[in-house]
């Protein structure tokens, strides 16, 4: 008898050759870029002992992505998406082989390392919108939610494993070995992608391609602005990202290392809990939404409400009076559990938001819209980190966390109320 039991990932999608190759190529490319960037940053730190130069390697990668992502969105609508991926992976592989040859002959200066990081960041910025906007072309409309669940799992796993592999491999094969391994992985990825089929429509250019570019970029912006539901969801997600990202990257380390005064081992445990929560959330979100037929608008608003409640509890337990009553170790255990739940819960936004946008965006505009979404989310991270960096030096930690949670809660309630009104209007 045939079983109808739901599994974490849709078996039909796993059997989809084009989708499988697409995500395997993305995993290899993204992991390689993260591995290379982190390996270079360790090399710079080891050679100079400078935290500033170490951070510069990572910041350069982020700023480059911010600048090129909207451009990449237009390019992914203009050109064959498969060709973009294949060309970029081959380019990355042979570029790194050339860098390896140069380093063996002349060594690598910090300027040259920064150059390599920027080039790979440009490649990643162009590659990612091509992949994200390609998914609706090779996956059925009713499979988009499951596809984005798997995609989110792959992206998260790449971002977790890349730095880990970079740290481990650096001390085994050194920076030149990492360059060689990464170059070969990009070339293997490109060869695999040659066997992938992605439908495409050829762009007809006018004589002035610059005019075409800015017109198409404007068309993407106007589409998002005119599609009120997409605009509202993107607005709420951007504002929430402005809070949740710096809380995760600045607030959680500050709580463990300063507020609780614990060791780097404890910080590693809390980071692992967050990562595991995200991975489990990626596996369960699509199944739960499909099984209970929950509308994506509800998923987005209620996820914000639940996540804000969890963050609020963290703010309460690190209140000095409560912290003193239950002790540091007990507080850390509770904190780690909440961090795990936040990772698992918030993954629903990372899956339902792109699915909602993909389902309502014409395929010829997908690249531009995906590029715009990426730009907004990337840009809010450093802005939020700077704001929270100042706040944590000026205010009690528990108060910052509580206020942030309450702001998120208000945003979640406003988002929920907006879509309730839309439902009433539509009958």
Secondary structure, 3 states (H helix, E strand, C coil): CCCCCCCCCCHHHHHCHHHHHHHHHHHHHHHHHHHHHHHHHHHHHHHHCCHHHHHHHHHHHHHHHHHHHHHHHHHHHHCCHHHHHHHHHHHHHHHHHHHHHHHHHHCCCHHHHHHHHHHHHHHHHHHHHHHHHHHHHHCCHHHHHHHHHHHHHHHHHHHHHHHHHHHHHHHHHHHHHHHHHHHHHHHHHHHHHCCCCCCCCCCCCCCCHHHHHHHHHHHHHHHHHHCHHHHHHHHHHHHHHHHHHHHHHHHHHHHHHHHCCCCHHHHHHHHHHHHHHHHHHHHHHHHHHHHHCCCHHHHHHHHHHHHHHHHHHHHHHCCHHHHHHHCHHHHHHHHHHHHHHHHHHHHHHHHHHHHHHHHHCCHHHHHHHHHHHHHHHHHHHHHHHHHHHHHHHHCCHHHHHHHHHHHHHHHHHHHHHHHHHHHHHCC
